[in-house]
Amino acid sequence: MNVLTFYTKPGCSLCDQGYPLVEELAERFGLEVRRVDIRSDPALVERHGQRIPVLELDGEELGWGRLSARALERNLARRAADREAQGFKPKRPRT
């Protein structure tokens, strides 16, 4: 399954604003969301520092900071189309 990883930390207003968008897109594209507090791992703090939130899909960065709904949606739609062309069937969201 494809996993969207949302790197965050407490007190991050951009994280608070961006997470509902990520949840909505995950539902629409049939993705799992993992929310990770960067303070849980010193390597994550060093890697991301103040550059949060960061959104990754299966380890590849999709965006950071103020997340753009339009850009993320285009990116995820393109990736879904690529996966379907390779023979993968997307998980359909529950209705």
N, C-alpha and C positions, 0 to 999 in steps of 0.2 A: 504494500500500500504506500502511496505517496504521502509524505509527512511534511507539513508546513511547520517550521520551528520558529517561534516568536521569542526572541531574546529581549529581556526586559529587566527592570529592577524597580523596587518601590519608590514612589515619589516622582516617577517619570510621567509627566502630563502627556507627552506625545505617545507614550505606550498606552496610557488610559484611553486616548482618543483612537488609536490605531487598532487595538485588539478587537473591538466589535466588527470592524471592517474585515479583519482576517477571519473571524468566525463565520461571517456571512459568505465570504468567498470560498472558504473551506466547505461549507454546506453545499453551495452551488456547484462546486467542481468535484464533490465526493472525496475530499481530502481529510486527513486526520490533522489536528492541531496539537502541537506540544508547546507549552509555555514554559520557558526556562529563565529563571532568575540568574543573571550572570554572576551574582555574588556567591552562588553555590560552587564555583570553580575559579580559582585564581587565574587560570589560563584564559577563561572567558572574560574576566575583568580586564586582563592585559590586552586581549584581542579586540574587545569592543569598547572598553572604557566609557566615555561619554557619548559614543556613537550608537545610541539606541533610540528607539527599538530597531532591531535588525530582523528581517524576515528572510528565511531560507526555505527552499524546497529541495528536499533530499540532499541537503548539504551545499546547494548552490544559492548564493545570495540573490534575492529578488529586489530588495530595497532596504533602505534604512532611513531613520529620522521621520519626517512627515511623509507618511505613506500615501501614494496616489492611487485612489480606487480605480481610476481609468487605466493607468499604466499596469497595475497588478492584474486587472481583469484581462487586458489584452495579452499579457505575458502568459497567464494561466490558460487562456483559451488556445493560444498558439501551441503550448506544450501539450494540452489535451489532444489537439488535432494531430500533432506529431506522434503521440503515443498510439492513437487509433490507427494511424497510417502504418504503424509498425505491428499492428495486430493486437494491441492491448485494448481490452474493453474497459471503459471507465466505470467506476462504481457510481451508480445513480443515487442521488440524494433521496432519502426517505421523504414521502409526502404525507 
